[in-house]
Amino acid sequence: MNIYEEKDINISDSIFTPFLAMAIGLVLCTSIFVGFLQYWQNQETNISRESERLDFAVQQAARDLKIATDDAKRNVRMLAGTPPIQGILNARAESGSEQIANIKEAVWKDRLAQIFLSLAESNPDLLQIRLIDKTGMELVRINNGQGNPTRVKGNGLQDKSTRAYFAATLADLQDRVRFFGIDLNRERNEIETPHVAVMRVASKVYGRDAELLGVIVINTNMSRVIKRLTNVMEREKIFLMTDKTGAYLSHPDETKTFGRDLGTPYRLQKEYPAIGQLLQGAAHSAKGQSWSVQTDDYLARVARLHLSEELQHHSILIAAVAPMSLLMEQSIVMRDQIIVITLMLVVVATIIASILTRYMASPLQLLTKATSNLSMGAPLESLKVEGRKRRDEVGILLRSVYQMAASLEEKQERIKAILATAENPILSINKRGIIKDVNQATSSLFGYDREEMIGKNVSMLMNAYDRERHNDYLRRFASGGKPNIIGVGREVTAVRKDGSSVQVHLAVSKLRVKGETYYTGIMTDLTELQKVQTMKSEFVSKVSHELRTPLTSIKGSLGLVRSIMPGDLPEQPRKMLDIAYDNCDRLTHLVNDILDMEKIEAGKLTYDVEPIRIVDLLERNIRENRAYGRQYGVSLKLECHSQNLVVSADPYRIEQVMTNLISNAVKHSPDGGEVRIAAEREKDRLHISVTDHGKGIPAAFQEQVFGKFAQADNSGNRRTGGSGLGLAISKEIVRAHGGDISFETEEGVGTTFHVRLKVAETSALEIPEEQDTTTEPLRGIA
Ligand code: ADP
């Protein structure tokens, strides 16, 4: 596995996912919207198409019924006018023998029967054709079963005088062709089985002299007609036919038909109330008219017909009904198709969207991976991902990122090179003290390889004492302590890999990177410096020692010469002698200061501590410096409210400090100025201050005042001289006594140096407390 390999981006985090989701969502929404629109429209279309189909069936049925009734009526009319009718009447009217008359009548009847037979043959729907005598007796009868017409004779002829259609036809005064609706055929008053639906059409028959012969009745087999009509209906669609009361004449369930004949009428109103409403009122279907009825359960087309124009109360209702479930079935097929198409669209859209998104996102994903690998240290070349040459925004982005990374890497390389070639050891740690980076110089100084140091605690470079203190420091800092090493350089002793110690100067700076705190330490190896320093010190001290002895003898000789013959010398040589003596004095002073400083630095300066009454010391000091002050017209004033202030100190060294402070104050006072020396007790401390009214210490120089050989630019001051070591020595002496030295200064106003020393607790020289409360100054020396 590649060590830079980043974990693959989680699919839910990828920019690829929302793109894909959006594309799929869009296609899904559009497909569903279009699909539903299509679905509703389709349903509407289905309904209207079905309605048309039903209408067609209803129209067809209406036409067939009309044809059947019209045919029957026409046939009745035609038969009523045939010659045999007149023949039968004539035969009956003949006055001759009855036998001859009967023979003639029989001949005419035969002829009529022949006509009936040929009519029946040409029309298989004609079930019966009869001529009934006005007394109700059948005269000629043709039965037409199974397309095989036969004449019924003799006993087969029945008496129909009691049948309603016979009576009604005879009673009709208008001589119209009568229509008697559709009911079940009866033979000898019994309903014929299997049931046969018949429609009777009858007409009275007259001779030429308007003599009534009887009635011609044609029974049309409506079962066959109805069967044909029913057969038109496909699948679950049904054909219904009722009489004007709504009783079924045709129904898919045959047991419901002709209930009126059978005694238990089933009515349409009950089963199809919405269609049943059309039975009420007088509306009938004019030419080709039908009504549409739609409920939740079915769609129907309904027509109401008069089978006989003459007798309008005979009406028939026909309906073609399609159950809604059938229509829904088609819609469901359509819906399923829409769902399948939608799913296919979604799949296609997903594939297209994923190809497109991949085209867009894959270089970005590669870039993401490459940049995170880069952050883990992979080479810059890993950013040269596929798609960099593209001319679109993605290509521009990839190229920009590469250029940015390249320039960053260059910068980083530069910084690395600077660090690597820096002569000073540089080391960076985190806030837990773990070494994060080191440069070559650090490795060289400590003898560890870079890898040996990175990840370890920086205490590996410390001695046991510093390690403990460092751990304590980190602990304190972690619990909110204030860092006290930042920005402060200091000398520390570090430990090399081989265990040897090395003195380094350490400067620490703090930096924050991405919320993490780091400390960078820049070290300077002091080994060489210390060697040089030691050599220099040894040289200076050697020179100084070599100088001191001859200087002392020269100064002594000059002093002797001056004191022996002050008046014998002419002015010129005497002045030269004074100058030589002064210079000798200054040189002695300088040499002494240098030697003191060397002793201090070498830790060889020793202190002979004893209780000192500070007033005495200051008085002596002032006495000794008074001549120096007078030289410049500067007076010295001591203010001390307490005589019993005693400190444990080396009197010679404290005097050295005070002499230095007082001579500095005189040196920087204006002519005729005053230097005030004060001593007072502050709790357990003695506070001595030396105040002058000189020009003050320039702000730029204030930090170096206590440094070695530090002298401000005193070009305006004629009282020159001094080594620049006085205050450095004073500071070391005061520190060695456990005290401190500081100053306050204001340019143009003056300067006050403060020395604070510990008051000795018990002392033989201590004066009782009562005498120590004097408010007046005890001594004032001017
Ligand atoms: P020096 O021998 O030059 O006096 P010091 O160490 O005693 O050396 O003093 C260092 C420098 O501090 C002096 O050269 C002077 O510039 C400055 N200084 C010391 N005391 C005073 C003071 N009272 N007023 C102004 N400057 C002073």
Residues whose N, C-alpha, C, O or C-beta is under 5 A from the ligand:
A	BS01	ADP	N664 A665 H668 G694 G696 I697 V705 A710 Q711 A712 G721 G722 S723 G724 L725 G726 L727 A728 T751
